[in-house]
Amino acid sequence: MKRKFLFAVMIFILSNGCYPSKNIYSKAIKLQQKCFYENRNVTNSIKDAEAELTVQNNFYVLKVKDRKYIPCNLPAGIKHQSIIISGEILQIMPNERLMGTPLRLSSAYIK
């Protein structure tokens, strides 16, 4: 009897531990629908990365580890310095010089 109970408890713990909740952060940021880099190809993606948010020359710059990204659909007025982001990394055209790589966000959360 003890073995059956212990087995049931172990199965319950293991099965519930495999499905973490989707939103573990406090508040989702409502992203804009339009992106000013719409006609760019997607080169890569980023998922659930912690980013440091700064403003340089009236543009938001997201720093993830040693890379800088320019989000095209982050709304104005975000005051938090640390956010969690997911999105698509977009192509840089050959004749462009940007502060960072263009990024179309699919989700952003305040950490």
Long-range contacts (C-beta under 8 A, 24 or more apart in sequence): 23-109, 25-84, 25-109, 25-110, 25-111, 26-109, 26-110, 26-111, 27-109, 27-110, 28-107, 28-108, 28-109, 29-74, 29-75, 29-78, 29-83, 29-108, 29-109, 29-110, 30-75, 31-73, 31-74, 31-75, 31-105, 31-106, 31-107, 31-108, 32-73, 32-74, 32-75, 33-73, 34-73, 35-72, 35-73, 35-104, 36-72, 37-72, 37-90, 37-102, 37-104, 40-90, 40-91, 40-93, 40-102, 41-90, 41-91, 42-88, 42-89, 42-90, 42-91, 42-104, 43-89, 43-90, 43-91, 44-88, 44-89, 45-86, 45-87, 45-88, 45-89, 46-85, 46-86, 46-87, 46-88, 46-89, 46-103, 47-86, 48-84, 48-85, 48-86, 49-84, 49-85, 49-86, 50-82, 50-83, 50-84, 50-111, 51-82, 51-83, 51-84, 51-85, 52-81, 52-82, 53-78, 53-80, 53-81, 53-82, 53-83, 54-81, 56-99, 57-99, 59-99, 61-99, 61-100, 62-100, 62-103, 67-100, 67-101, 68-99, 68-100, 68-101, 69-100, 69-101, 69-102, 69-103, 70-98, 70-99, 70-100, 70-101, 70-102, 70-103, 71-103, 71-104, 71-105, 71-108, 72-102, 72-103, 72-104, 72-105, 73-104, 73-105, 74-105, 74-108, 80-110, 80-111, 82-110, 82-111, 83-108, 83-109, 83-110, 83-111, 84-108, 84-109, 84-111, 85-109
